[in-house]
Amino acid sequence: MVALTLNRLGETDVCGGSEAAMAVYVQQMIEHQELLFPLDNCRIPMYKPPLYHWSAAALASLLHQRRATPFNLRLPSALYATAGTILTMVFAGWLLGPRAGVLAGLLLCGSYQYVSQARIGLVDMTLTFCETLALYAFFGWLIARQHPARPRVSSMLHYTFALALGLGVLAKGPVGLILPGGAAVGLLLLQRDWCALRQLIRPGPIIAGGAVASSWYLACLITGHYDFLKLQMGSENFGRFFGSLGSMPPWYYVQPLLLNSLPLSLFVPPAAVCAALPILRRQSPRDGAVATSATIPPPDARIRLGAGLMAIFWLLSVLFFALASYKRRNYLLPLWPPGAVLLAWWTVAYLPRRLGDRYAAVVYRTAVGTGLALAIANLVFLPAYELHGCGAPFTARALFAWPAPNGMADPASASIQTRSYRAAAAAINRTTGAAPLYVIGIDDALEPLVFYLGRCVKPLASWRAAPADGFVISTVSAWHRADARNAALSPVVQIPYDHTALVLLRPLAKTVSASPR
């Protein structure tokens, strides 16, 4: 996973709106020490909790990087993905044996969605790691508490579960608590394990997890930053769930669920159903006995419980987001670590009992070979495809390009990213110095431009609102459509960008003596 995530990680510029918004917040933290309440373009409050952004700022400080770059922006996602893969391999190996651990790791490396999101500067991989840690810690606690000789291990796992839930809230909001916590409670309810349920809600872990979860929200409340709270809790959580940002049909996830990482994604749903059915019926696959917490469970019962927990989390997450009005494909990302465990369980524990050892060996080797082949494909394909997303040609040479030193972009790759604002921002800064900047007529998201400019750009409501000082940035096409006489602006320089050039304008009374190119 390290090779998959760090390979040419910083080569692609920040050119997408969602990633660029996170980039601006990270930039504010790294370059201006705005660790709690950074603003996007000097006006939009940070609309996600700050765990991912804090991680990026901490890594930049550790690496002595004083400026935000595409590499240190995406590095937290890469490291969280790698840590999540290691956790999954350890958990699957402990639950099912070493062969399953190796297979689970290969399946994550072969998952297109998991690896691609590990290379993007968004909060989703941070949330995925926290939810994964919470699930595995809960199950470890559930088993360890049945060993009277291991009270410290049980207590440590209990607190790890609670802290992981708290960190999940700091990563993306209440969903980081609702889904893994709901899966844990759901398993205990289905098992009628009232003793474990009472022990789960001990005050100590709840206080520790609650303190972590509420820390940033309380800081907003105490310091009067209610706009951050309103945006995060209102629009980003309850608003999205109940449709204030738009709505999609309940079956929206059918296609992205099955096709996000072919062919692996086709097999996760049936594996989840096979693992969930014995739990829903509250019986073991062999004798129908109900598992209780009074005694240490035998290996078969432990495996059934572990696979059942992964299946409950998987099904609960799908149901939760299917009921939500606003949906995104990235919401499915936390399903992949438990999905890899389910596929490993299906391959090494479920299918062998039905196919026999002879065919089970073939299935296992096929699964390992498929995961390895898909991992190699991700290694080669993803860096070139990311460049293509910024307008670079998708060629065989791009597929097999050698990584740039330290993962940073090199001039050759920068020159072919036609949708990148990096070169345009450099030209604007050279021309304008420290003069104020305004913008109008650009339909793309402004965050990539703001990130590369390294300063704020005030949007104008109309051409007539152009101030008497500073410079105005627009596209050539928008400038041509405007009434130049009424705007009282004169072009200073044109800057190539994607399909239409940008134009830098200044009030006629202070026009710089430079002719447009």
N, C-alpha and C positions, 0 to 999 in steps of 0.2 A: 504493500500500500504506500510506503514511503516513496518508492520510485514512481508510482502512478500519480501521486499528488504533487510531488515537487518537480517533476519533469517539466521544464519550460513554464513554471508556474507564473512568473512575472512577465512573460514575453508579450502577452496580449494586453493591450491598453484597457483602461476602464472606459467602456463605451456604452454599457447598458444602464438604463435609468435606475433600476432597483439596486444594482450593485454600486452605482455611483452615489446614490443617496447615503448608503452605508459608508462609502469612501469619504464623503465630506464630513460625516460625524467622526470617523476615525482620524481624519486629518485635523479636525479641531482639537481632538484629545492629544495627538502626538505633537503637533506644532504650536498649539496655543494653550495646552494644559487645561482645556475645558472638559474635565473628567466626569462631571455629573450632568451638566445641562447644555450640551452643545447644540448649536442651531445650524440648520441647512440654509445656506445663502443668507445668513444673518436674520432670518425671520421664521423659519419652520422648526418647531421643536422636534427633538429626537422622538420618533414614534415607536421605537422598540426599546425594551429594557437593555441595559448596557453591558451584559456579561460578555458578549462577543466583542464589542468595541473595547472594553477593558482588556480583554485578552490580546487584541491587536496592539494596543498601546503598551502593554507590559512586554510583549515580545519585541516591539521596536526598541524599547528602552534596554532590554537585555542584549539586543544586538547592536546597540549604540547607533541606531538609525533615528535621526532627528527630523526626517521628512517622511510623509506618507507616500508610499509607492504601491503599485499593483501587487508586488510581491508580499510586502508586510501586511497589506490589506487581506490577502487570501490565505496567508500562512495559518491563522487560527483554524479555519475550516479544514485545511490539510492535516493539521495535527490532531484536531478532534476526531476526524475520520480515521486516522491511523490508530488513535487510542481506542476508538470504538471497535475497530477490527480486532485489536489485541484482546479486548475484553470479551468479544464474541468467541474468539478462538479458545480462550481459557475456559469460558463458561461451557461451550459445547464439548470441549475436551473433558472437563470435569463431569458433566452430566452423561455423556454418551461414549466417551473414549477418545484417544488421540486421533483416530481416523476421522471422526466427526469434527474435531477441532480444526484439522487441516482443511477439510472440505468446506466448513463454514467460512473460513478466511478466504479461500479461493472464490467462493460464491460472492462474497462482498467485493472482492477485487474485480470480479466479472460483471458486477451490476453496473450498467451504464448510468443509472440515476445516482447511485451512491457515489461513484467516482467523479462524475461530472459536477455534482454539487459540492464535492470536497475541494474543487478547484475554483469556487466562486466565493466572493466576499459577501456572504449573506449569513443571517442568524440561524438558518435551518439546521446546519450541521452541528452547531453548538447545542441546540435543543435536542437533536438526535442523540448526541453523546449523553446528555443528562438523563433523558428518558431510558436509554439503554442501561446506564449505570444503576438507575433506580430499580428497574426490573430485575437485573441480576442480583443486586444487593438484597432485595426483598426475598427472592427465592433462596439465596444463601442463608438469610436469617431464618426463614421458615424451616429449613433443614437443620441448621446449627442449634436452634432452640430445643431440638429434640435430643441433643447430646448434653446431658447434665455436666459433663466434664469440660465443656467449652463455653462457659458463660461469657468470657471476655470476647470471644469470636462472635457470639450471638449479639452482644451489645454493640460491638464495633459495626457489624453489618446493619443493625437497626438504625444507628445514627447515620451510617453512610446512605441508607435508603432515604431517610428524612432530609439530609443535606442535599442529596441529588434532586429531590423534589423541589427544594427551595431554589437550587441553582437553575432548575428547569423554568421556574417562574421568572428568574432574573434573565433567562435566555430569550423567552418569547411571551411571557405572560402566564395567566392561569392554566392554559392548556398543558403546560409542563407539569402541573400537579394533577389535573383532572384525569388524564389518560393513564399514566402509569399507576397513580393512586387508585383509580377506578378499577383497573385490572387486578391489582393486589386485593382490594376489598372484595371484588367480584369472585375471585378464586376462593377466598375463605368462606364467603356466603354459600357458594355452590357446594363446598365441601362440608358445610355446617360445622366449621371449626371455630366455635365460639371462644374457646380459650385463646387461640392465636389472635383472634380479632380483638379481644380485650387487651392482650399484651401489645398489639400493634399500636394502640392509641395511648401508650404511656406518655406522661407529660414531658419528660426530658427530651426525647427526639422531636416531639411536636414543637416545643419551644425553640429548639435549635434550628429546625427546618423553617419554622415561621419567621424567625429573626432574619435568616438569610433571604427568604422570599420577599419580605416586606421592606428590606433595608432601603432600596432605592425609592420605592413608593413613599415611604415615610419621609425620606429626604425631600422629595418633591412637596409633600404636604407641609412639612415644618418650614421650609424656605419660601413657601408661597408660589411655587411653580405649578400652578393648577392647570396651565395650558398643556404641560407634559402629561399630567394625569388624565386630562380630558381626552387627549389624542390617543394615548396608549390604551386606557381602559374603555373609553367610549367607542371611537372609530375602529381601532385596531382589534378589539376583542368582541365586546357585545354588539357593536355596530356591524362588524363583518358577519357574525353569526346570524343576526336577525335581518340582514339585508340592506343596511344603510349604504353600502358600497356596491350594491347590485346583487343579483341572484342568478343561480344556475339551477338546472333541474337536478333532482336527487340522483339520477343515473349518470351524472357528469363524469364520475370517476371510473365508470366501467372501462372505457378505452385506456386512460392513462394507467389504471391499475394493472391491466393485463399486458400492456405494450410498453411499459416504461423501461424494461430491461430484458428484451427478448433474448433467448427463449425462457430464461429463468423465471420471469414474472408470470408466465402461464402456469407454473407448477406450485407457486406459493399458495394461492387460494385453496386448491384441493388439499394440500398438506395442512393448512390451518383448520379446515373443516374436519379432517380425519383426527387431528389432535384435540379438537374442541368437543366432539361428540361424546367420548367417554366421560369427560368432566361434566358436561351438561346432564348426562344421565347419572352422574355420581357413582360410577362403577369402573372397575379396572378392566382392561381388555381380556383378562383370563377368567377371573372367578366372580366378578361382580361385587367384590367387597368394597365397602366405603372406607376411604383412607381417613384416618384421624391423626391428631397430634399427640396421642397418648404414648405412642411407641415410635421408635426409629423406623421409617418406612423401608421396605425392601427395595432393591435397585429398580425393579420394574415399576413399582408405585412411584418412586422418585422421578423416574424418567417420564412417566405419564403426567405427573404434576408439573414438571418443568415444561414439557411440550404444551400442556394445557394452558399454562400461564402465558406463554408466547402467543398461543392462538387466541386467548381471550383479549389480550392487548391488541392484536391485529384486527380482530373483528370489531372490538369496541371503537378503535380509531376510525375504521372505515365507516361504521354507523354514525359516529359523531360528526364527521365531516360531510357525510352524505346528507345529514339533517341540516347542516349549516347552509345558510343562503349563499354566502360568498365562498368560492372554492378556488384553490390553486393546486397545480400538480405537485408543487414542492411540499405540500402538507403530507404527502404520502412517504416522504423520505424517512421518518422515524420507523416505518414498518420494516425497513430492510435488515437491520441487525437481528430482530426476532424472526424475520422471514428466513434469514440464512440458517438460524438454529432449527427452524421448522423443516427446511429442506434437508438439512443434515440428519435430523431425526427420521424423516420420511425415508431417506436413503439407507441409513445404517440400522434402524430399529423397526420401522413399520413394514417396509416392503420385503425384507428378508423373510419375515414370518409367513408371507403370502406367496412369495415367488420361489423360496428355497435358496440355499447358499450358492448354487451354481449361477442362477440368474441375478442374484443380489450382487455378486462380484462384478458382473458385467455392468449393472446399473451404477455401482459406485465408481468404477473406472470411467464410465461415460460422464458422470457428473464431474469428476475431477478434471478430465480432459476438457469438458465444456467450460468450466470455470477458468482453467489456465488459458485456453484459447481466447476467451472473451477478455481476460485481463490483458493479454498481449495486444488485442485489438484496441482496447481503451488506451493503452500506453502510446500507441502509434496515432490513433485517430483523433483523440480529444484535443491535443495542443493545436493541430492544424485546423480543426473545426472551430475552435475558439477564435483563432485569427480570422477565419472566414466570417465569423459573426461581427467582426469589426471592419469587414469589407475587403479582406485580403483574398486573393485568388486561391481556390482549393485545388492544389496540384500535388503530384507525387513528390515533388521536391519539398513542399511544405510538410508532407507526412513524415518524411525521414530527415528533417533538418536536425542538426546537432544542437543540443541545449546551449543557450548563452551562458557565459560565466555568472555564477551566483544566482542563476535563475532570472536575471534581469533582462529586460528587453534590449535588443541591440538595434543600431540604426537601420539595418536592412529590413528587419521585420516592422519597425515603426513606419518606414516610408510606404509600406503597402497597405496599411490599415486606414482606408479612406474614410471610415466612419469615426475615426478617433479625433478628439479635439486637442490632442497633445501638441501637435505642430502649430495648429491655429492659435492656441492659447499662448504659446511661446512668442509667436509673431505679434500678437496683440500686446503682450506685456512689454516687448521691445519698443513698440511704437508709442504706447500710452504712459509708460513710467508708472507713477503712483496716482495718476488722475482718476477720478471716479468713472465707473463703467455702468452703462445702462444697456438694456436689451429689449428688442421688439422683433416680432416676425419670425422667430425660430420655433418651429413646431416640435422639434425633438425635446427630450428632457434636458433641463438646464444643468443638472447636477454634474454630468461629465465635464462641461465647460467650466463650471465653478471649481471643480476639483483641480483641473490643470491650470487654471488661472491662479489658484491659491488665494483668491479674495472674492468678495461678494459682488454680485451683478444685480442691479435693481431693475425689475421688469417695468416697462412703461405700458400704461393703459392705452395710449394712442400716440401717434406721431406728433401731435400738437403738444403733448406733455413733455417733449424733450427739453431738458434743462439747458441753461446757457453755458454750463461748464461741463467738462468731462467729455467722454466719447460714448457713442451709441453703436452697439453691435447688432447687425441684422443679416439676413440673407440677401443676395443680389436680387432674387426674384421678388421678395417682399418690398425691397427698396424701389424696384421698378414699378410696382403696383401702387406705391404711395404717391401722394401729391407732394413732389419735391419742393415746390415753392412754399406751400403752407408749412411744411416741416422745418424749413429754414436750416437744413443740414446739408453738408457737403461731404462727399466721399473722400477719405484719406488714402485708403489702401484696400485692395481686394485680396482675400486669403483663400486658397483652395480648400474645399471641404466637401467630400462625398460628391453628390450629383449637382450640387449648386454651391457656388462660392459664398463665403461670408464677406461682408463689407463693413469696414470701420468708418464711422461718420463722426463729424464734429460740427458744432454750430458755425454758421457762416461768418460770424463776427470774429471767430478765433481759429479759422481754418489753418491747418498746418500746411506749409509749402511742400506738398508731396503730391504726385500725380498717381491715379489708380493704375494698377498693373493690368 
